[in-house]
Amino acid sequence: MKKIKILDSTLRDGAQSESISFSVSDKLKIISVLDDMGVDYIEAGNPGSNPKDLEFFARAAKITMKTAKLCAFGSTRRKNLRAEEDDNVLSLLKANTDVVVIFGKSWDLHIREILKTTPENNLELIGDTVDFFKKKGKEVIYDAEHFFDGYKSNRDCALDSLRAAARAGADSLCLCDTNGGCLPSDIFRITREVVAMFPGLPVGIHCHNDIGCAVASSMIAVDAGAEQVQGTFIGIGERCGNADLSVIIPNLQLKQGCQCISSDLDKLSEAVFTVSEIANIPVPLNKPYVGLSAFAHKGGMHIDGVCKCSQSFEHVEPTLVGNKRRFLMSEVSGRTTVLAKVKDIAPELHKDSPETALIVQKLKDMEHEGYQFESADASFELMVMNVLGRFQPHFKLNMYKTSGEWPNPDGAMSAYAVLIIDVNGKTETAASTGNGPVNALDLALRKALTVFYPEVSRIHLVDYKVRVLTAENGSAAKVRVLLESTNGERVWTTVGVSTDIIQASWLALIDSIEYILNGL
């Protein structure tokens, strides 16, 4: 198998994404996930840019990595300083990593307009900086920033920047589509030409996603001879993001027969959801390989086909990437669809079972009321358990009361909730303030239930959606609430419907907790 080295830049390029701010603790958790996945390099930050990265590298130095090498990232020396005098260069040494990633200019536009220097001086900056770190015993990856734009503007100037790094001893050269605007056809042509010019020196690829081609361009660069792929694990990054390694890695391994990581791919889904949770970014339903919809089937013909022969509508087996097949329920679902959905809960059911007819009818009745189960698997499973008489409620609500105020004096918690629940004849009262009545009610319920069920403390909401179903009724409209919950290991979705948005939220909230307490 062809070995492709993976450099993950989630903690550096990914951290430059809008709304992303990793703490030192966040970064340490993410390097653990990436190391478990078996990537080759983790580009963990620019120690010269902020004190947080310096603290991170100091703490990370005490961690023994299984497979990955930590990389410090920084630029070539400034034009008016020697390498040993440049604070940014010296900060890379302070990071104490075995590998440094140095980026330099390869586009004559940047040399002229950004650095305000000559092409000759630019080559000195590159060569001096690479040479400085090689003499310090470092592995040096040279990133040729804006290489493809530079190549198309001034081919000789762009290639000279690579030659300067190679002469100074760079261990690999990475071609960067920093603006993210190159077509895959250009990426292939130019990468192939560069690989031919530097025999024996590994060439890498670093793509941004500004025209939606980062994954395709990275893949085709490998076809052209690239031996290293850079990206971020969930595709986050500047502007439109970076090449998504969680898509590229399984593509290369499952589709092109390359070896990219040392761990099994069945860890992929869990790793994506862990990194996404730390980054506070929801995983798109349609995310390739790992999204909840990646192996979800709704159409009757599709479901029938998958049940008979999975490859008829699935390009890979979902378990290969740690995902699972899902059959989506709706008012058009027939008995075959229902049986496929409930086979893990009630494998004894068949088309002619009276319980199957009851489940189908209950499904249609509830969807007529406004429920939607195709995005709420947890609520559907609880409904089935209820129809089959197997549902065991773990608590009963005696009462709840919510209140809110505006303007809010403290500017934060705007609502208050109090409730009383009954668990096996024992009552528990809890109250909480929250950022709105639903948040306050959620916090109060979990506070009360934790007394009886400690595992509830691990459950928290990650997404909350409301849809108005009967807009013509104005403020008295019926609403549907979808709640996405997690316990840090799994993610599940529940639904509630009512003309009262708080009650709809409460119904979805109850399901989200009962789902786990019932062992589903």
C-alpha positions as CSV (number, residue, x, y, z in Angstrom):
1,M,0.0,0.0,0.0
2,K,1.2,3.5,-0.8
3,K,2.0,5.4,2.4
4,I,0.5,8.9,2.5
5,K,1.6,11.0,5.5
6,I,-1.2,13.0,7.2
7,L,-0.5,16.4,8.7
8,D,-3.4,17.7,10.8
9,S,-3.7,21.4,11.2
10,T,-7.0,21.5,13.3
11,L,-5.2,23.3,16.1
12,R,-3.5,25.9,13.9
13,D,-5.3,26.5,10.7
14,G,-8.6,25.2,12.1
15,A,-8.3,27.6,15.1
16,Q,-8.3,30.4,12.6
17,S,-11.9,29.6,11.7
18,E,-14.6,32.1,12.6
19,S,-16.2,31.4,16.0
20,I,-13.5,28.9,17.0
21,S,-11.4,29.5,20.1
22,F,-9.6,26.5,21.6
23,S,-8.4,26.6,25.2
24,V,-5.2,24.9,26.2
25,S,-7.2,22.1,27.7
26,D,-9.2,21.8,24.4
27,K,-6.0,21.5,22.4
28,L,-4.6,18.8,24.7
29,K,-7.8,16.8,24.3
30,I,-7.7,17.1,20.5
31,I,-4.1,16.0,20.2
32,S,-5.1,12.9,22.2
33,V,-7.9,12.1,19.7
34,L,-5.7,12.7,16.7
35,D,-2.8,10.6,18.1
36,D,-5.3,7.8,18.8
37,M,-6.4,8.1,15.1
38,G,-2.8,7.6,14.1
39,V,-2.0,10.7,12.1
40,D,1.7,11.4,11.4
41,Y,1.9,15.1,12.3
42,I,-0.1,17.4,14.4
43,E,0.5,21.1,13.6
44,A,-0.4,22.4,17.0
45,G,0.0,26.2,16.7
46,N,2.2,29.2,16.2
47,P,4.1,29.8,19.5
48,G,5.2,33.2,18.3
49,S,1.7,34.5,17.9
50,N,0.2,34.2,21.4
51,P,1.0,33.1,25.0
52,K,-1.7,30.4,24.9
53,D,0.2,28.4,22.3
54,L,3.5,28.7,24.3
55,E,1.7,27.4,27.3
56,F,0.2,24.6,25.2
57,F,3.6,23.5,23.9
58,A,5.0,23.5,27.4
59,R,2.3,21.2,28.6
60,A,2.2,19.0,25.5
61,A,6.0,18.4,25.9
62,K,5.2,16.2,28.9
63,I,2.8,13.9,26.9
64,T,4.1,10.8,25.3
65,M,2.6,10.5,21.8
66,K,1.8,7.1,20.3
67,T,2.4,7.8,16.7
68,A,2.0,11.5,15.9
69,K,4.8,14.1,15.9
70,L,3.9,17.6,17.2
71,C,4.8,20.4,14.9
72,A,5.4,24.1,15.7
73,F,4.4,26.4,12.9
74,G,5.9,29.8,11.9
75,S,7.2,32.0,9.1
76,T,10.6,32.5,7.7
77,R,12.8,35.1,9.4
78,R,12.0,38.8,8.9
79,K,13.9,40.5,6.2
80,N,15.9,42.8,8.5
81,L,16.9,40.2,11.1
82,R,19.1,37.2,11.2
83,A,17.3,33.9,12.1
84,E,19.0,33.8,15.5
85,E,17.8,37.3,16.2
86,D,14.1,36.9,15.2
87,D,11.8,36.4,18.2
88,N,9.3,34.5,16.1
89,V,11.9,32.0,14.9
90,L,13.3,31.6,18.4
91,S,9.8,30.9,19.7
92,L,9.7,27.8,17.5
93,L,12.7,26.5,19.3
94,K,11.1,27.2,22.7
95,A,8.2,25.0,21.6
96,N,10.6,22.1,21.8
97,T,9.1,20.0,19.0
98,D,11.0,17.6,16.8
99,V,9.3,19.0,13.7
100,V,8.9,22.6,12.6
101,V,6.7,23.8,9.7
102,I,8.1,26.9,8.0
103,F,6.0,28.9,5.5
104,G,7.5,31.2,3.0
105,K,6.4,33.2,0.0
106,S,6.3,31.7,-3.5
107,W,4.1,34.2,-5.3
108,D,5.8,37.2,-6.8
109,L,2.7,39.3,-5.8
110,H,3.3,38.6,-2.1
111,I,7.0,39.1,-2.4
112,R,6.5,42.5,-4.0
113,E,3.4,43.8,-2.2
114,I,3.4,42.0,1.2
115,L,7.0,41.4,2.1
116,K,8.1,44.6,0.1
117,T,11.3,42.9,-0.9
118,T,13.1,41.4,-3.9
119,P,12.8,37.8,-5.1
120,E,16.5,37.4,-4.3
121,N,16.0,38.5,-0.7
122,N,13.0,36.2,-0.4
123,L,15.2,33.2,-1.3
124,E,17.6,34.2,1.4
125,L,14.8,34.4,4.0
126,I,13.7,30.8,3.1
127,G,17.2,29.3,2.9
128,D,18.5,30.9,6.1
129,T,15.4,29.9,8.2
130,V,15.4,26.3,7.0
131,D,19.1,26.0,7.5
132,F,18.8,27.4,11.0
133,F,16.4,24.7,12.1
134,K,18.2,21.9,10.3
135,K,21.4,22.8,12.2
136,K,19.3,22.6,15.4
137,G,18.4,19.0,14.5
138,K,14.8,19.6,13.5
139,E,12.8,17.9,10.9
140,V,11.6,20.8,8.6
141,I,8.5,20.8,6.5
142,Y,8.6,23.8,4.1
143,D,5.1,25.2,3.2
144,A,5.2,27.1,0.0
145,E,2.4,29.6,0.6
146,H,0.2,30.6,-2.3
147,F,2.3,28.2,-4.5
148,F,-0.2,27.5,-7.2
149,D,-1.1,31.1,-7.7
150,G,2.6,31.9,-7.7
151,Y,3.3,29.1,-10.2
152,K,0.7,30.5,-12.6
153,S,1.9,34.0,-12.2
154,N,5.7,33.5,-12.3
155,R,6.7,29.8,-12.6
156,D,10.4,30.4,-12.1
157,C,9.9,32.5,-9.0
158,A,7.7,29.9,-7.4
159,L,10.0,27.0,-8.2
160,D,13.0,29.0,-7.0
161,S,11.4,29.2,-3.6
162,L,11.2,25.4,-3.4
163,R,14.8,25.1,-4.6
164,A,15.9,27.4,-1.8
165,A,14.2,25.3,0.8
166,A,15.5,22.1,-0.7
167,R,19.1,23.3,-0.9
168,A,18.9,24.3,2.8
169,G,17.9,20.8,3.7
170,A,14.1,20.8,4.0
171,D,12.8,17.3,4.6
172,S,9.7,17.8,2.6
173,L,8.0,20.5,0.4
174,C,4.4,21.3,0.7
175,L,2.5,23.1,-2.1
176,C,-0.2,25.3,-0.7
177,D,-3.4,26.5,-2.5
178,T,-3.7,29.2,0.2
179,N,-6.5,31.1,-1.6
180,G,-8.4,27.9,-2.2
181,G,-9.3,29.0,-5.8
182,C,-7.4,26.5,-8.0
183,L,-9.3,23.9,-9.9
184,P,-8.3,20.2,-9.4
185,S,-7.1,20.0,-12.9
186,D,-4.5,22.7,-12.2
187,I,-3.6,21.1,-8.9
188,F,-2.9,17.8,-10.7
189,R,-0.8,19.3,-13.5
190,I,1.3,21.5,-11.3
191,T,1.9,19.0,-8.6
192,R,2.9,16.4,-11.1
193,E,5.5,18.8,-12.6
194,V,6.9,19.7,-9.2
195,V,7.2,16.0,-8.1
196,A,9.2,15.3,-11.3
197,M,11.5,18.2,-10.6
198,F,12.4,17.0,-7.0
199,P,13.0,13.3,-7.2
200,G,13.5,11.7,-3.8
201,L,12.1,14.7,-1.9
202,P,8.6,14.2,-0.6
203,V,6.0,16.7,-1.8
204,G,2.9,17.5,0.1
205,I,-0.4,19.3,-0.6
206,H,-2.3,21.9,1.5
207,C,-5.7,23.0,0.1
208,H,-8.3,25.5,1.2
209,N,-12.0,25.1,0.3
210,D,-13.0,28.4,-1.2
211,I,-14.4,26.8,-4.4
212,G,-15.5,23.6,-2.6
213,C,-12.7,21.6,-4.2
214,A,-10.3,21.1,-1.3
215,V,-11.0,17.4,-0.8
216,A,-11.0,16.7,-4.6
217,S,-7.8,18.7,-5.1
218,S,-6.0,16.9,-2.2
219,M,-7.0,13.5,-3.7
220,I,-5.9,14.3,-7.2
221,A,-2.6,15.7,-5.9
222,V,-1.9,12.2,-4.4
223,D,-2.6,10.8,-7.9
224,A,0.0,13.3,-9.2
225,G,2.6,12.0,-6.7
226,A,2.1,13.9,-3.5
227,E,3.1,11.9,-0.4
228,Q,1.8,14.1,2.3
229,V,-1.7,15.6,2.8
230,Q,-2.4,18.5,5.1
231,G,-5.8,19.5,6.3
232,T,-8.0,19.9,9.3
233,F,-9.9,17.0,10.9
234,I,-13.4,18.4,10.4
235,G,-12.6,20.8,7.6
236,I,-12.6,24.0,9.7
237,G,-10.2,26.8,8.8
238,E,-9.9,30.3,7.3
239,R,-12.8,31.6,5.3
240,C,-14.5,28.5,3.8
241,G,-12.2,26.0,5.6
242,N,-9.5,23.6,4.8
243,A,-9.4,20.2,3.2
244,D,-11.4,17.8,5.4
245,L,-9.2,15.0,6.6
246,S,-12.1,13.0,8.0
247,V,-13.2,12.6,4.3
248,I,-9.8,12.4,2.7
249,I,-8.5,9.7,5.0
250,P,-11.3,7.1,4.3
251,N,-11.3,8.1,0.6
252,L,-7.6,7.3,0.3
253,Q,-7.7,4.1,2.3
254,L,-11.0,2.7,1.1
255,K,-11.0,4.0,-2.4
256,Q,-7.4,4.3,-3.5
257,G,-5.7,1.6,-1.4
258,C,-3.4,4.0,0.4
259,Q,-2.3,3.7,4.1
260,C,-2.8,7.0,5.9
261,I,-3.3,6.3,9.6
262,S,-2.1,3.6,12.0
263,S,-5.4,3.0,13.7
264,D,-8.6,1.3,12.4
265,L,-11.0,3.5,10.5
266,D,-13.8,2.3,12.8
267,K,-12.7,5.0,15.2
268,L,-13.4,7.7,12.6
269,S,-17.0,8.7,13.6
270,E,-16.3,8.9,17.3
271,A,-13.2,11.0,16.6
272,V,-15.2,13.4,14.4
273,F,-18.0,13.9,17.0
274,T,-15.4,14.3,19.8
275,V,-13.5,17.0,17.9
276,S,-16.7,18.7,16.8
277,E,-18.0,18.8,20.4
278,I,-14.8,20.3,21.7
279,A,-15.0,22.9,18.8
280,N,-18.7,23.5,19.6
281,I,-19.6,22.8,16.0
282,P,-22.5,20.5,15.1
283,V,-21.6,17.7,12.7
284,P,-23.6,18.2,9.5
285,L,-26.2,15.4,9.0
286,N,-24.9,14.8,5.4
287,K,-21.2,14.8,6.3
288,P,-19.7,12.0,4.2
289,Y,-18.9,8.7,6.1
290,V,-19.7,10.0,9.6
291,G,-22.8,12.1,9.4
292,L,-26.1,10.8,10.9
293,S,-27.5,10.8,7.4
294,A,-24.5,9.2,5.6
295,F,-26.1,5.8,5.8
296,A,-29.8,6.9,6.4
297,H,-32.5,5.5,4.0
298,K,-36.0,6.8,3.7
299,G,-37.4,5.8,0.3
300,G,-39.1,2.4,0.4
301,M,-37.2,1.1,-2.6
302,H,-33.9,2.1,-1.1
303,I,-34.7,0.4,2.2
304,D,-35.9,-2.7,0.5
305,G,-32.7,-2.8,-1.6
306,V,-30.4,-2.3,1.4
307,C,-32.1,-5.0,3.3
308,K,-31.6,-7.4,0.5
309,C,-28.1,-6.3,-0.6
310,S,-26.4,-3.4,1.3
311,Q,-24.1,-2.4,-1.5
312,S,-27.0,-1.7,-3.7
313,F,-27.4,1.7,-2.0
314,E,-24.3,2.0,0.2
315,H,-20.8,2.6,-1.2
316,V,-19.1,1.1,1.9
317,E,-20.2,-0.8,5.0
318,P,-21.0,1.8,7.6
319,T,-19.2,-0.1,10.4
320,L,-15.9,0.4,8.6
321,V,-16.0,4.0,9.6
322,G,-17.7,3.6,13.0
323,N,-21.1,4.7,11.7
324,K,-24.4,2.7,11.5
325,R,-27.2,2.2,9.1
326,R,-30.5,4.1,9.8
327,F,-34.0,3.7,8.4
328,L,-35.9,6.9,8.5
329,M,-39.6,6.9,9.6
330,S,-42.3,9.0,8.1
331,E,-46.1,8.9,7.4
332,V,-45.4,7.1,4.1
333,S,-43.5,4.3,5.8
334,G,-44.9,0.8,5.3
335,R,-44.5,-2.3,7.3
336,T,-41.2,-3.3,5.7
337,T,-39.7,0.0,6.7
338,V,-40.9,-0.3,10.2
339,L,-39.6,-3.9,10.6
340,A,-36.2,-2.8,9.3
341,K,-36.2,0.0,11.9
342,V,-37.3,-2.0,14.9
343,K,-35.3,-5.2,14.3
344,D,-32.9,-4.4,17.1
345,I,-35.7,-3.6,19.5
346,A,-38.2,-6.4,18.5
347,P,-36.5,-8.9,16.2
348,E,-39.5,-11.3,16.7
349,L,-41.9,-9.0,14.8
350,H,-42.9,-9.8,11.2
351,K,-45.2,-8.2,8.6
352,D,-48.3,-10.0,9.9
353,S,-47.7,-9.3,13.6
354,P,-50.6,-7.3,15.1
355,E,-47.9,-5.2,16.9
356,T,-46.5,-4.2,13.6
357,A,-49.8,-2.8,12.4
358,L,-50.2,-1.0,15.8
359,I,-46.8,0.6,15.4
360,V,-47.6,1.7,11.8
361,Q,-50.9,3.2,12.8
362,K,-49.4,5.0,15.9
363,L,-46.7,6.4,13.6
364,K,-49.2,7.8,11.1
365,D,-51.4,9.2,13.9
366,M,-48.5,11.0,15.6
367,E,-47.1,12.4,12.3
368,H,-50.6,13.7,11.6
369,E,-50.4,15.6,14.9
370,G,-47.1,17.2,13.8
371,Y,-44.5,14.8,15.0
372,Q,-41.6,14.0,12.7
373,F,-39.5,10.9,13.4
374,E,-37.1,10.8,10.6
375,S,-34.8,13.1,12.5
376,A,-35.8,11.8,16.0
377,D,-34.8,8.2,16.2
378,A,-34.7,8.2,20.0
379,S,-38.4,9.3,20.3
380,F,-39.4,6.7,17.6
381,E,-37.7,3.9,19.6
382,L,-39.5,5.0,22.8
383,M,-42.8,5.1,21.0
384,V,-42.2,1.6,19.8
385,M,-41.3,0.4,23.3
386,N,-44.5,2.1,24.5
387,V,-46.7,0.4,21.9
388,L,-45.1,-3.0,22.8
389,G,-45.7,-2.4,26.5
390,R,-42.0,-2.5,27.2
391,F,-41.4,1.2,28.1
392,Q,-40.5,1.7,31.8
393,P,-40.9,5.4,32.9
394,H,-38.2,6.3,35.4
395,F,-39.9,9.4,36.8
396,K,-43.2,11.2,36.9
397,L,-43.7,14.9,36.7
398,N,-45.9,16.3,39.5
399,M,-45.6,19.9,38.4
400,Y,-43.4,22.5,36.8
401,K,-43.5,26.3,36.7
402,T,-41.4,28.7,34.7
403,S,-41.1,32.4,34.8
404,G,-39.1,35.1,33.0
405,E,-38.5,38.7,33.2
406,W,-37.4,41.6,31.0
407,P,-35.4,43.7,31.3
408,N,-33.1,41.2,33.1
409,P,-31.2,42.9,36.0
410,D,-28.1,40.8,35.9
411,G,-28.0,40.6,32.1
412,A,-27.5,36.8,32.0
413,M,-30.0,34.4,33.5
414,S,-33.4,35.6,32.3
415,A,-35.7,32.8,33.5
416,Y,-36.5,30.7,36.5
417,A,-38.0,27.1,36.7
418,V,-39.1,25.0,39.6
419,L,-40.4,21.4,39.4
420,I,-41.4,18.4,41.5
421,I,-40.8,14.9,40.2
422,D,-41.7,11.5,41.7
423,V,-39.3,8.5,41.5
424,N,-40.6,5.3,42.9
425,G,-42.7,7.1,45.5
426,K,-40.0,9.6,46.5
427,T,-40.4,13.2,45.5
428,E,-37.7,15.6,44.7
429,T,-38.0,19.4,44.2
430,A,-35.5,21.4,42.2
431,A,-35.2,24.9,40.9
432,S,-32.8,26.6,38.6
433,T,-32.2,29.8,36.7
434,G,-31.4,29.7,33.1
435,N,-30.9,31.6,29.8
436,G,-34.6,31.3,29.0
437,P,-37.4,29.1,30.4
438,V,-36.4,25.9,28.5
439,N,-32.8,26.1,29.6
440,A,-33.9,26.7,33.2
441,L,-36.3,23.8,33.0
442,D,-33.6,21.5,31.5
443,L,-31.2,22.4,34.3
444,A,-33.8,21.9,37.1
445,L,-34.9,18.5,35.7
446,R,-31.3,17.2,35.5
447,K,-30.6,18.5,39.0
448,A,-33.6,16.6,40.4
449,L,-32.9,13.4,38.5
450,T,-29.2,13.3,39.3
451,V,-30.2,12.5,42.9
452,F,-31.6,9.2,41.7
453,Y,-29.7,8.6,38.4
454,P,-26.1,10.0,38.5
455,E,-25.6,9.2,34.8
456,V,-28.0,12.0,34.0
457,S,-25.3,14.5,34.9
458,R,-23.4,13.5,31.8
459,I,-26.4,14.4,29.5
460,H,-26.5,17.8,27.9
461,L,-28.2,19.4,25.0
462,V,-26.2,20.3,21.9
463,D,-28.8,21.6,19.6
464,Y,-32.4,23.0,19.8
465,K,-34.7,23.5,16.9
466,V,-38.2,24.9,16.7
467,R,-40.5,24.8,13.7
468,V,-43.9,26.4,13.5
469,L,-46.4,23.9,12.0
470,T,-49.6,26.0,11.8
471,A,-48.4,29.5,11.0
472,E,-52.0,30.6,10.2
473,N,-52.8,30.4,13.9
474,G,-50.4,33.1,14.7
475,S,-49.0,33.0,18.3
476,A,-51.3,30.1,19.1
477,A,-49.6,27.9,16.4
478,K,-48.6,24.3,17.0
479,V,-44.8,24.0,17.2
480,R,-42.4,21.0,16.8
481,V,-39.3,21.0,18.9
482,L,-36.2,18.9,18.1
483,L,-33.6,18.4,20.7
484,E,-30.2,16.9,20.0
485,S,-28.5,15.5,23.2
486,T,-25.2,13.8,24.0
487,N,-23.5,12.1,27.0
488,G,-20.1,12.5,25.5
489,E,-20.2,9.1,23.8
490,R,-23.4,9.1,21.7
491,V,-25.7,11.7,20.1
492,W,-29.5,11.2,19.9
493,T,-32.5,13.3,18.8
494,T,-35.9,13.6,20.3
495,V,-39.1,15.4,19.4
496,G,-42.1,17.1,21.1
497,V,-45.2,18.8,19.7
498,S,-47.6,21.2,21.3
499,T,-49.2,24.6,20.9
500,D,-47.1,25.6,24.0
501,I,-43.4,25.8,23.1
502,I,-42.3,25.1,26.6
503,Q,-44.5,22.0,26.8
504,A,-43.2,20.8,23.4
505,S,-39.7,21.3,24.7
506,W,-40.5,19.4,27.9
507,L,-41.9,16.4,25.9
508,A,-38.7,16.3,23.9
509,L,-36.6,16.8,27.0
510,I,-38.3,13.8,28.8
511,D,-37.6,11.6,25.8
512,S,-34.0,12.6,25.7
513,I,-33.4,11.4,29.3
514,E,-35.7,8.4,29.2
515,Y,-33.9,7.2,26.1
516,I,-30.7,6.7,28.1
517,L,-32.4,5.5,31.3
518,N,-34.2,2.8,29.3
519,G,-30.9,1.5,28.0
520,L,-31.6,2.2,24.3
